[in-house]
Amino acid sequence: MGRGERTPAPWERARSAARALGERCGPPAARTVPLAEALGATLAADVPALVGIPDCDTSAMDGYAVAGPGPWTVAGRVLAGAAPRTAPLAAGTAVEIATGAPVPPGADAVLPLEQAVRTAEGAVAAAAGPPAPGRHIRRAGEDTRPGDIVVKQGSPVAPAVLGLAAALGHDTLSVRRPRVAVLVTGDEVVPSGVPAPGAVRDAIGPMLPGVAAWAGARADPPVRVRDRLDGTVGALRAAAASGADAIAVCGASSKGPADHLRAALAALGAEVVVDGVACRPGHPQLLAHLGPPSAPGPAVVGLPGNPNAALAAALTLLVPVLAAIGGRPDPAAAEPARAEVLDEIDPHPRDTRLVAVRAGADGVRLIGHDRPGSLRSPAAADAYAVIPPGWRGPEAELLRLPR
């Protein structure tokens, strides 16, 4: 095991170290996936327009495409989805047209339906004067031209990106998405049902997929690991061999008799980057990597076994690592970055406190129930208020929670 830090790292320094390690570990390989599988990933390539929007001159209104001066003889109907006409519209004629339908060549404008009147002879006339040339016609490519780059490489794939890609003719996207192997340790931890006396339900494993997705990554189904050194070593080795970009180990990050993560990392020759963080909750967290320093293998994040402490540690170390591996900003550091704290908070004399708060119009208020083993506070919160030693207020940095 590398020398690393043997005293708890200051909270800000720990987050910076996590970001730096993620940048050294990344990026993951690019994969071309169907649109349905791309949501939440990071674009590995620019997205060009394969077609124009619109792809031909189309009507912006229901009404009549007209040519020349009116009144106009109605010479047919064009609906959305119809093939563009090749024959030009003769002067003095019109076609009834639907919104989105291709405008015939030779048409000067579209007369909206509500501004049109039918004459006794069956022609159509303008109730309030003829429309201006080009009125209510969307020209081919006026929104997007074929070949335009509409979304840049490195952008998160949001729902609107998927819709835009589909509209422009794409069925697949080239994306990067870090993969996280999840190891849940603890002989007392059960994966389902009501735990028996002396057992506890796994609350961290179900939480991590959402945390990982928020950072642009994908979490594998949790693997249960018994409180044995050889089992921990084997699980870490298997996770690394699977090609995971990061490994989250739930529990075993403290220094008790059943906590084997440090010894397992030593057995695998890992380098410890952060050994404990001076924050509460989440003090006994750990950041390491397998592989040599010149080409670090998967990042290993040790999370405390208490759920609220694990979430605080995940936002401190895991989220910055995953976001950096994927080449995207840390979502926990999104704006607004600071807010006034409207309730009294006592800072810790040595450690940074992460206190669950709910945002309001004038600032943030405490939730309460701030215990390392309870998720009641972050489940109802928008962020953790970051309260360093010596804090005097009234403003505090905000660490955003996945919502």
Backbone hydrogen bonds, N-H to C=O, Kabsch-Sander energy under -0.5 kcal/mol:
donor,donor_aa,acceptor,acceptor_aa,energy
2,G,270,A,-1.4
9,A,276,G,-2.8
11,W,278,A,-0.5
14,A,10,P,-2.4
15,R,11,W,-2.0
16,S,12,E,-2.1
17,A,13,R,-2.4
18,A,14,A,-2.1
19,R,15,R,-2.2
20,A,16,S,-2.4
21,L,17,A,-2.4
22,G,18,A,-2.3
23,E,19,R,-2.0
24,R,20,A,-1.6
25,C,21,L,-2.3
26,G,22,G,-2.2
31,R,175,V,-2.7
33,V,31,R,-0.6
33,V,173,L,-2.5
35,L,171,D,-1.7
37,E,34,P,-1.8
38,A,35,L,-1.6
39,L,35,L,-0.5
40,G,157,V,-3.0
41,A,38,A,-2.2
42,T,176,R,-2.5
43,L,155,S,-2.6
44,A,174,S,-2.9
45,A,174,S,-0.8
47,V,151,V,-2.7
49,A,148,D,-2.3
50,L,48,P,-0.6
50,L,168,L,-1.4
53,I,144,T,-2.6
58,T,138,R,-2.6
59,S,101,A,-2.1
60,A,136,H,-2.5
63,G,97,I,-2.7
64,Y,111,L,-2.2
65,A,95,V,-2.6
66,V,64,Y,-0.6
66,V,109,A,-2.4
67,A,93,T,-1.8
72,W,124,V,-3.1
73,T,92,G,-2.7
75,A,73,T,-0.5
75,A,94,A,-3.7
78,V,96,E,-2.8
82,A,79,L,-1.8
89,L,105,P,-3.3
92,G,67,A,-2.9
93,T,90,A,-1.6
94,A,73,T,-2.5
95,V,65,A,-1.9
96,E,76,G,-2.6
97,I,63,G,-2.9
98,A,78,V,-1.7
100,G,59,S,-2.9
101,A,98,A,-2.2
103,V,57,D,-2.5
107,A,104,P,-1.7
108,D,66,V,-3.0
109,A,66,V,-1.2
110,V,135,R,-2.3
111,L,64,Y,-3.4
111,L,109,A,-0.5
113,L,62,D,-2.6
115,Q,112,P,-1.4
116,A,113,L,-1.3
117,V,125,A,-2.5
119,T,123,A,-2.7
122,G,119,T,-1.9
124,V,72,W,-2.7
125,A,117,V,-3.0
127,A,115,Q,-3.1
128,A,129,G,-0.5
129,G,126,A,-0.6
134,G,108,D,-3.9
135,R,132,A,-2.4
137,I,134,G,-1.5
138,R,58,T,-3.2
138,R,136,H,-0.5
139,R,137,I,-0.7
141,G,54,P,-2.7
142,E,139,R,-2.2
143,D,53,I,-1.9
144,T,53,I,-1.9
147,G,49,A,-2.9
148,D,145,R,-2.3
150,V,47,V,-2.6
150,V,148,D,-0.7
151,V,47,V,-1.0
154,G,43,L,-2.5
155,S,152,K,-1.7
157,V,41,A,-3.0
158,A,156,P,-1.2
161,V,158,A,-0.5
162,L,158,A,-1.8
163,G,159,P,-2.1
164,L,160,A,-2.6
165,A,161,V,-2.8
166,A,162,L,-2.3
167,A,163,G,-2.4
168,L,164,L,-1.6
169,G,166,A,-1.8
170,H,165,A,-2.7
173,L,33,V,-2.2
175,V,31,R,-3.0
175,V,173,L,-0.6
176,R,42,T,-3.0
180,V,218,R,-2.9
181,A,179,R,-0.5
181,A,246,A,-2.6
183,L,181,A,-0.5
183,L,248,A,-3.0
184,V,182,V,-0.5
184,V,223,V,-2.7
185,T,183,L,-0.6
185,T,250,C,-2.4
186,G,225,V,-1.0
189,V,186,G,-1.3
190,V,200,V,-2.7
199,A,196,A,-2.5
200,V,188,E,-2.8
202,D,190,V,-2.6
203,A,201,R,-0.7
207,M,204,I,-0.6
208,L,204,I,-1.8
211,V,207,M,-1.5
212,A,208,L,-3.2
213,A,209,P,-2.6
214,W,210,G,-2.0
215,A,211,V,-1.1
215,A,212,A,-0.5
216,G,213,A,-1.7
217,A,212,A,-3.0
218,R,178,P,-2.6
220,D,180,V,-3.2
223,V,182,V,-2.6
224,R,222,P,-0.5
225,V,184,V,-2.7
228,R,226,R,-2.5
232,T,228,R,-2.1
233,V,229,L,-2.6
234,G,230,D,-2.5
235,A,231,G,-2.3
236,L,232,T,-2.2
237,R,233,V,-2.5
238,A,234,G,-2.4
239,A,235,A,-2.2
240,A,236,L,-2.3
241,A,237,R,-2.3
242,S,238,A,-1.4
243,G,240,A,-1.4
244,A,239,A,-1.4
245,D,179,R,-1.9
246,A,179,R,-1.6
247,I,299,A,-2.9
248,A,181,A,-3.0
249,V,247,I,-0.6
249,V,301,V,-2.8
250,C,183,L,-3.4
250,C,248,A,-0.6
251,G,249,V,-0.6
251,G,303,L,-2.6
259,D,256,G,-1.5
260,H,258,A,-0.8
261,L,252,A,-1.1
264,A,260,H,-2.4
265,L,261,L,-2.6
266,A,262,R,-2.2
267,A,263,A,-2.2
268,L,264,A,-1.3
269,G,266,A,-1.3
270,A,265,L,-2.7
271,E,289,H,-2.3
272,V,270,A,-0.6
273,V,271,E,-0.5
273,V,287,L,-2.9
274,V,287,L,-2.1
276,G,274,V,-0.6
276,G,285,Q,-2.2
277,V,283,H,-2.3
278,A,9,A,-3.1
279,C,277,V,-2.4
280,R,352,T,-2.3
285,Q,283,H,-1.9
286,L,302,G,-1.8
287,L,274,V,-2.7
288,A,300,V,-2.6
289,H,271,E,-1.8
290,L,298,P,-1.8
295,A,292,P,-0.9
297,G,290,L,-4.4
299,A,245,D,-1.7
300,V,288,A,-3.1
301,V,247,I,-2.9
302,G,286,L,-2.8
302,G,300,V,-0.6
303,L,249,V,-3.2
303,L,301,V,-0.6
308,N,372,P,-1.4
309,A,372,P,-1.8
310,A,306,N,-2.7
311,L,307,P,-2.3
312,A,308,N,-2.4
313,A,309,A,-2.3
314,A,310,A,-2.5
315,L,311,L,-2.2
316,T,312,A,-1.4
317,L,313,A,-3.0
318,L,313,A,-0.9
319,V,314,A,-3.3
321,V,317,L,-1.8
322,L,318,L,-2.7
323,A,319,V,-2.7
324,A,320,P,-2.1
325,I,321,V,-2.5
326,G,322,L,-2.2
327,G,324,A,-0.9
328,R,323,A,-2.8
333,A,330,D,-1.4
334,A,331,P,-1.3
339,A,396,A,-1.8
341,V,394,P,-3.4
342,L,340,E,-0.6
342,L,364,V,-2.8
348,H,351,D,-0.6
352,T,278,A,-2.6
353,R,387,I,-3.1
354,L,280,R,-2.4
355,V,353,R,-0.6
355,V,385,A,-2.3
357,V,383,A,-2.9
358,R,365,R,-2.6
360,G,363,G,-3.2
364,V,340,E,-2.8
365,R,358,R,-2.3
367,I,356,A,-1.8
371,R,369,H,-2.0
374,S,371,R,-1.6
377,S,369,H,-0.7
379,A,375,L,-2.0
380,A,376,R,-0.8
380,A,377,S,-1.0
381,A,378,P,-0.8
382,D,357,V,-2.6
383,A,357,V,-1.7
384,Y,399,L,-2.7
385,A,355,V,-3.6
386,V,397,E,-2.9
387,I,353,R,-3.1
387,I,385,A,-0.8
391,W,388,P,-1.8
396,A,339,A,-2.4
397,E,386,V,-0.7
398,L,337,A,-2.7
399,L,384,Y,-2.9
400,R,332,A,-3.1
400,R,398,L,-0.6
401,L,382,D,-2.1
